[in-house]
Amino acid sequence: MIGALCVGAIHLPHAALRDAHGFLQFSPTLALALPVWFSWDPLLSYFAAVFLLVLGLSIAIKRAPPQASALDKIILCGPVFIAMPMAVFGTEHYLAPTEVGRAIPAWIPAHTFWVYLVGTCLILGGLSIVLQKYAWLSAGLFGVMLLCFEALMHIPRVVAAPHNRLTWAIAFRDLSFSCGALLFAAMRGQGWRIKGWHQLIAATRIVIGIVLLFFGVEYFLHPELLPGVPLRQLTPNFIPGNLLWGYLTGVVYVVAGTLLLINKNVRLAAASIGLFVLLAVIFFCVPIMVQYGSDIGRGLNVPVDTLLLSGATLCLAGNPTGSVGKSKQETANAGDRTNAAEGQWPEHSRRTYGN
């Protein structure tokens, strides 16, 4: 048995590169060590989600400064809500490479290579953010990767089908995810105040505001959609007041999006959206995940996808976006307040958040 496990460990990377899904499911070596009913899909994705969420939250809350309020601690968890979905999506690249590869444009060669490369980068990047080691670099690369997806896949689909509501929603969704990751990277990068990173923060604030306004209008037009991200999933019948929750989501998104666009009460608006979406994950998305537990697309991906929106807006709340255009002293004070909110001390004191 031990010898079989050692052989499996040696050949696992090579087999994963050839056919990860088939190897994980049908390897004779692993079959000697695992029950016949065992399946990596979807167990691996669920394990990654729970493990990284628990680990990331425990690290983030543990490193919060003593003076941090409850809201500050929730904002501090924003990067974790980005990192966990990254790793989960990365595991899906290994478990379903063929299905993921269909999303790549036909003119791009070596689909299988890109599927495994992106999956590996997502897993390693998620771990980097959770463990708070070079988290700013991982988040920045993740944000840039999503912008590449926008240019290579989402925008061409919107142009090809401009009347398709879903293509617009997916494009805006990934754009908001990219903004959240870039916001986190800008805040954690060294010297962001003196190198003009605050201009990037202001731009992402505007983009997220536009995305929220679009989502709000979508919920007014389609209140039957599940609160969070207006894609295909409908609010389940067992949840009372189906349409009411859609209209409520639309109101919250429109109000918060407007505040972000006019640069008023940015921290409160972004934190409120982050908390609202987080509650939507708990009370709306998790029951759907339980209902469709064996189907990753209809089950786990629903709360994970929505949680990423919460993480993006919480990262916006953790940045001194309202300080753009104010005096240098006000900017410094806003940055110091943000540092305390995110488990970090001002520049003249000790840093507590990773690299």
C-alpha positions in Angstrom: 0.0 0.0 0.0 2.8 2.5 1.0 4.7 1.6 -2.2 1.6 2.2 -4.3 1.0 5.6 -2.7 4.7 6.6 -3.3 4.4 5.6 -6.9 1.2 7.6 -7.2 2.9 10.7 -5.6 5.8 10.5 -8.1 3.7 10.2 -11.2 0.8 12.5 -10.1 2.1 15.8 -11.7 2.9 14.1 -15.0 -0.5 12.4 -15.1 -2.3 15.6 -14.1 -0.7 17.4 -17.1 -2.0 14.7 -19.5 -5.5 14.3 -18.2 -6.2 15.5 -14.7 -9.8 14.6 -14.5 -9.4 11.1 -15.9 -6.4 10.5 -13.7 -8.1 11.6 -10.5 -11.1 9.6 -11.2 -9.7 6.3 -12.6 -6.0 6.0 -11.6 -5.4 2.3 -10.5 -2.9 3.5 -8.0 -5.3 5.8 -6.2 -8.0 3.1 -6.5 -5.9 0.9 -4.1 -6.0 3.6 -1.5 -9.5 5.0 -1.9 -12.9 3.4 -1.6 -14.7 2.5 -4.8 -17.4 5.2 -4.2 -14.8 8.0 -3.8 -14.8 10.8 -6.4 -12.6 13.8 -6.6 -15.4 15.7 -8.4 -17.0 17.6 -6.7 -15.4 16.7 -3.3 -12.1 18.4 -4.1 -13.8 21.7 -4.9 -15.9 21.6 -1.7 -12.8 20.7 0.4 -10.8 23.6 -1.1 -13.7 26.0 -0.5 -14.2 25.1 3.2 -10.5 24.7 4.0 -9.4 28.0 2.5 -12.3 29.9 3.8 -11.8 28.8 7.4 -8.0 29.2 7.2 -8.2 32.6 5.5 -10.8 34.0 8.0 -8.9 32.8 11.0 -5.7 34.4 9.8 -7.4 37.7 8.8 -9.3 38.0 12.1 -6.3 37.0 14.2 -4.2 39.7 12.6 -6.8 42.4 13.1 -5.6 45.2 15.4 -7.3 45.3 18.9 -9.0 48.6 18.1 -10.7 47.2 14.9 -14.5 47.3 15.0 -16.8 44.6 13.8 -17.2 46.4 10.5 -13.4 46.7 10.2 -13.0 42.9 10.7 -15.6 42.2 8.0 -13.7 44.5 5.6 -10.5 42.7 6.6 -12.1 39.5 5.3 -12.6 40.9 1.8 -9.4 39.5 0.3 -10.3 36.0 1.6 -13.6 36.2 -0.3 -11.6 36.8 -3.4 -8.9 34.2 -2.7 -11.2 31.3 -1.9 -13.2 31.5 -5.2 -9.9 31.8 -7.1 -8.7 28.5 -5.7 -12.1 26.8 -6.2 -12.2 27.9 -9.8 -8.6 26.6 -10.2 -9.6 23.1 -9.1 -12.4 23.1 -11.6 -9.8 23.7 -14.3 -8.3 20.3 -13.3 -11.6 18.5 -12.8 -13.3 19.6 -16.0 -10.6 20.7 -18.4 -12.7 20.0 -21.5 -15.7 22.0 -20.4 -13.5 24.9 -19.3 -11.5 24.8 -22.6 -14.7 25.4 -24.6 -14.7 29.0 -23.3 -11.4 29.7 -24.9 -11.6 31.3 -28.4 -11.0 28.9 -31.2 -8.1 31.0 -32.7 -6.0 30.5 -29.5 -3.9 27.4 -29.8 -3.2 24.8 -27.1 -6.4 25.0 -25.2 -5.5 22.2 -22.7 -2.2 23.9 -21.8 -3.9 27.2 -21.0 -6.6 25.5 -19.0 -4.1 23.8 -16.7 -1.8 26.9 -16.6 -4.7 29.2 -15.5 -6.0 26.6 -13.1 -2.5 26.3 -11.4 -2.1 30.1 -11.3 -5.6 30.5 -9.7 -4.8 27.8 -7.0 -1.4 29.3 -6.2 -2.7 32.8 -6.2 -5.6 32.0 -3.9 -3.2 30.3 -1.5 -0.9 33.4 -1.7 -3.7 35.7 -0.7 -5.0 33.5 2.1 -1.5 33.0 3.6 -0.8 36.7 3.1 2.5 36.1 1.2 3.0 38.4 -1.8 -0.8 38.8 -1.7 -0.7 42.1 -3.6 1.2 40.5 -6.5 -1.2 37.6 -6.7 -4.3 39.9 -6.6 -2.8 42.2 -9.2 -2.1 39.4 -11.6 -5.6 38.0 -11.0 -7.1 41.4 -11.8 -5.0 41.6 -15.0 -6.0 38.1 -16.0 -9.7 39.0 -15.7 -9.1 42.1 -17.9 -7.6 39.8 -20.5 -10.7 37.6 -20.3 -12.7 40.7 -20.9 -10.8 41.6 -24.0 -10.5 38.1 -25.4 -13.8 36.5 -24.5 -16.5 38.7 -22.9 -16.3 41.8 -25.1 -16.4 39.8 -28.4 -19.4 37.9 -27.1 -21.2 41.1 -26.2 -20.5 42.5 -29.7 -21.7 39.3 -31.3 -24.9 39.2 -29.2 -25.6 42.7 -27.9 -29.2 41.9 -27.0 -28.2 38.9 -24.8 -28.7 40.0 -21.2 -26.5 37.2 -19.9 -23.4 38.1 -21.9 -23.6 41.7 -20.5 -24.1 40.4 -16.9 -21.0 38.1 -17.2 -18.9 40.8 -18.6 -19.8 43.3 -15.9 -19.4 40.6 -13.2 -15.9 39.8 -14.2 -15.1 43.5 -14.5 -16.1 44.1 -10.9 -14.1 41.1 -9.8 -11.0 42.5 -11.6 -11.5 45.9 -10.0 -11.7 44.3 -6.5 -8.5 42.4 -7.1 -6.7 45.5 -8.5 -7.9 47.6 -5.6 -6.4 45.1 -3.1 -3.2 45.0 -5.1 -2.9 48.8 -5.2 -3.5 49.2 -1.5 -0.9 46.5 -0.6 1.7 47.6 -3.1 4.6 49.6 -1.7 4.5 53.3 -2.2 1.0 53.4 -3.7 0.4 56.9 -2.4 3.4 58.5 -4.1 3.2 56.6 -7.4 -0.4 57.6 -8.3 -2.1 54.3 -7.4 -4.9 56.4 -5.9 -5.9 57.3 -9.4 -6.4 53.5 -10.1 -8.5 53.3 -6.9 -10.7 56.2 -8.1 -11.1 54.5 -11.5 -12.1 51.2 -10.0 -14.6 52.9 -7.7 -16.3 54.4 -10.7 -16.3 51.1 -12.6 -17.8 49.2 -9.6 -20.4 51.9 -9.2 -21.4 51.5 -12.9 -21.6 47.7 -12.4 -23.8 48.0 -9.4 -26.1 50.4 -11.3 -26.3 47.9 -14.2 -27.0 45.0 -11.7 -29.7 47.1 -10.0 -31.5 47.8 -13.2 -31.3 44.1 -14.0 -33.0 43.2 -10.8 -35.8 45.8 -11.4 -36.4 44.2 -14.8 -36.0 40.6 -13.6 -36.8 40.5 -9.8 -37.1 36.7 -9.9 -33.3 36.4 -10.2 -31.4 35.3 -7.2 -29.9 38.2 -5.2 -26.2 38.7 -5.7 -25.2 38.5 -9.3 -28.1 38.6 -11.9 -27.2 35.5 -14.0 -29.5 32.5 -14.7 -30.3 31.3 -11.1 -33.8 32.1 -9.9 -34.8 32.7 -6.3 -36.0 29.3 -5.0 -39.8 28.8 -4.4 -39.1 27.7 -0.8 -37.9 31.2 0.0 -40.8 33.5 0.8 -41.2 36.8 -1.1 -39.3 35.8 -4.2 -39.9 39.0 -6.1 -39.5 41.2 -3.0 -35.9 40.2 -2.6 -35.1 41.0 -6.2 -36.6 44.5 -5.9 -34.8 45.1 -2.6 -31.5 44.0 -4.2 -32.1 46.5 -7.1 -32.8 49.4 -4.7 -29.6 48.6 -2.6 -27.4 48.3 -5.7 -28.7 51.5 -7.3 -28.3 53.6 -4.1 -24.8 52.2 -3.4 -23.8 52.6 -7.1 -24.9 56.2 -7.2 -23.0 57.0 -4.0 -19.8 55.4 -5.5 -20.2 57.4 -8.7 -20.6 60.7 -6.9 -17.9 59.8 -4.4 -20.0 60.3 -1.3 -19.9 58.0 1.7 -17.8 55.6 -0.3 -16.7 53.4 2.6 -20.2 53.1 4.0 -21.7 52.3 0.5 -19.1 49.7 -0.4 -19.1 48.1 3.0 -22.9 47.9 3.0 -22.9 46.2 -0.4 -20.2 43.8 0.7 -22.3 42.9 3.8 -25.5 42.7 1.8 -24.0 40.3 -0.7 -22.4 38.3 2.0 -25.9 37.8 3.6 -27.3 36.9 0.2 -24.6 34.2 0.0 -25.6 32.8 3.4 -29.4 32.9 3.1 -29.9 32.5 -0.6 -26.9 30.9 -2.3 -25.9 28.3 0.3 -29.4 26.7 0.3 -29.1 26.3 -3.5 -25.7 24.8 -3.1 -27.1 22.2 -0.7 -30.0 21.5 -3.1 -27.6 20.9 -6.0 -24.7 19.6 -4.1 -23.5 17.2 -6.7 -23.6 19.7 -9.6 -20.7 22.2 -9.3 -22.2 24.6 -11.9 -25.6 24.9 -10.3 -24.4 24.3 -6.7 -21.0 25.4 -5.4 -20.4 28.0 -8.1 -23.4 30.0 -7.0 -22.2 31.0 -3.6 -18.6 31.1 -4.6 -19.3 33.4 -7.6 -21.4 35.7 -5.4 -18.9 35.8 -2.6 -16.3 37.2 -5.0 -18.6 40.2 -5.5 -18.7 40.7 -1.8 -14.9 40.5 -1.6 -14.5 43.0 -4.4 -16.8 45.6 -2.7 -15.2 45.0 0.7 -11.8 45.6 -0.8 -13.2 48.9 -2.1 -14.4 49.7 1.4 -10.9 49.0 2.7 -9.3 51.6 0.4 -9.2 55.4 0.9 -11.2 56.0 -2.2 -13.0 59.0 -0.8 -9.6 60.8 -0.3 -9.0 61.3 -4.0 -8.9 65.0 -4.8 -8.6 66.0 -1.1 -5.7 67.5 0.7 -2.5 65.6 1.4 -3.2 65.6 5.1 -6.8 64.2 4.6 -5.4 61.6 2.3 -2.9 60.5 4.9 -5.5 60.4 7.6 -7.8 58.3 5.4 -5.0 55.9 4.6 -4.2 55.5 8.3 -7.9 54.7 9.0 -7.8 52.1 6.2 -4.6 50.6 7.5 -6.3 50.1 10.9 -9.4 48.6 9.3 -7.4 46.1 7.3 -5.1 44.8 10.1 -2.2 47.1 9.1 -0.5 49.9 10.9 0.4 53.3 9.4 3.8 53.6 7.7 5.5 54.9 10.8 4.5 51.8 12.7 4.6 48.1 12.3 3.0 46.3 9.4 1.0 43.2 10.2 -0.4 42.1 6.8 1.9 39.8 4.9 4.3 41.0 2.1 
